[in-house]
Amino acid sequence: MQSSSLRRFGVELPTTFSKHILIVIFLMNRKAWLPLAICLTFLPGCASWHKTETNNATKKSTRHAPSVAKPPVRSVTSADGLVKGEIIGIPAPASKFSLLQIGMTLKQVEHLIGKPNKSDSRITGKQYQPFYFGGDTQRTEAYYKGEGHLTFSNTRPDSAPDTLIRITVYPDATTTH
């Protein structure tokens, strides 16, 4: 009779001591399935109810948001082809940033357009990866009033962030970021 009850649940075991242990475990844990089944029944309903509420909230907020034109972004490489970077916005022909190229060093940039009004340094998330031995673990932002800001990064793991990787142009820039 016990083997027929196990066959009902798709369990085929030879008649041994382990068969009796499985029957006892199944009978003891049968009552534990009821609360789990109830929770799993109502969980998808709660998740879909919350999702529709947040979707309605985002639709309302984006419906009335004014459209702001994003500046053009160009992906460029350095003259030697080793450094990939981007230029955000279009520098005016007579501006300081029109003289710059991706891949220039910090010293070259300061020699051409002068020292920045403000600068800020930080480390990137790559710094914390245990087996990452490449560059781009540090960044320096140089802010120029009336021009925009420049982003410098390190190309080797043990070097200072001195390679220009991003030029962000916004003429109404102040020294704060």
N, C-alpha and C positions, 0 to 999 in steps of 0.2 A: 504494500500500500504506500509505503514511503517512496519507493522508486517511481511509482506512477505520479505522485505529486511533484517529484523533481522533473519528470519528463514533460509535465505540463508547462514548466518554465524553460524548457530547452536544455536541461542539464542531464547529461548521460555519464554516470560514473559506475564503476564496478562496486559491488557490495563490499565495502571495507569500512574501517574505522573512520576514515576521512569523510565518507559519505554522511555519517551520523553527525559529525562536527558541522558540516555545511548546512544540514537541516536545522540544527540548533541555532546557528548564526542567522540563518534566513528568518526563522520564526521570531527571534529576539529583535531583529532590526526591521521587521515589517511595519511596526508602528512608527518608526522614525521617518518613513517615506511620506506619510500623510502631511505633516507641516511643510516639508520640502515641496511637495506637489502643489499645495495651496499657494506658497510663495511664488513658485515659478508660473503659476496660472495668472496671477495679478501683476507680475513684474513687467511684462511687455506693455500692458495697458497704461501703467504709470509712466513708462519711458516715452510712449508715443504722445501722451497728453502733454508732457513737459516740452517735447520737441515742437509741437505746433504752437505753443505759447511763445517760445523764443523766436520761431520763424516769423510770427506776426510782429513781434517787437522789432526785429531787424528790418522788416519791410517798411514799417512806419518810419524808422529813423533814416533809412536811405532814400525814401520817397521825397523828403523835404530838404535833403542836403544839397547845397549849391554845388554846381559842377565846377571843379577847379582844374585848369589845364595843367597837365604834368609836363615838366620839361623833357625834351628829347634825351635819350640815353644812347650813347654810342660805345660799343665795345671795340677797343683798339689794342694793338700790341706795340711794344717798343720798337725802335729802329733796328735793334739787333735781334728781335723776335723772341727774347727770353722772358719778357715780362708782359703779362696780360693785364689790362686795366680798362677803365671806363671814364668817359667824359659825360657829365650830366649837365645839360644846358648848352648854350652856345655862347662862347666868349666873344665879346665885342672886338672888332679888328684892332683897335688901339689900346686894348686893356692889357694889364700885366699877364693875365692868364693865357692870352693868345700866344705868348712866347714859349709856353711850357709844352713838354711832350711827356707821355707816359714812359717811365723807366729812368727818368732823370734822378740824380741823387739829391739829397737835401742841401748839400753844399752848392751844387749847380743852381738849384732853384733860388736859394738865398742870394747867390751872386747876381742872378738875373733880375729878380724882382724885390729883393730885400727881405728882411726878417719879418715874420708874421706879427700881427698885433697880439695874438694870443695863441697858445698851443696846449694840447692836451694829449696825454699818452695813456694807453691801456693795453692789457693783454687779451688775446682772443681765446676761445675755447680750445683751440688746438694745443695750447700750452699744457693743458691738463691730460691730454691723451698719452698713455704710458709708452707706447711704441711708435710715436710720431717723431720723425727726425728731420722734417722739412722746415721750411720757412713759414712766414705769415703767422707767427705766434705773438707778435707785438704790432701795435699800430700807433701812429702819431698823427693827430689832426692839427693842421696849421690853419688858423683863421685870419683872413685878410679883410679888413673893413672895406666895404664898397665893391668887393670882388667875389667872395665866396670862401670856400675852404678846400684844402688839399689833404689827401690821405696818403701817408707814407707807411710802408710795411717792410719787414725784414725778409730778405731772400734766403738767408741761411739761418740755421737754428741758433747759432751763438753770435749773431750780429745785431747791430742796432737797427731800428726801423728807419731806413734812410733811402728807400726806393719809392718813387712816386707811382701810386697805383690807381688813384682816383682824383679827378678834378671836378669839383661841384661848383657851378657858376650860379650865383644869384647876386645881382648888382646892388640890391637893397640890404645887403648883409651888414650886420653889426659885428662886434667882436665876440659877442656871446653866442653860444650854440644852443 
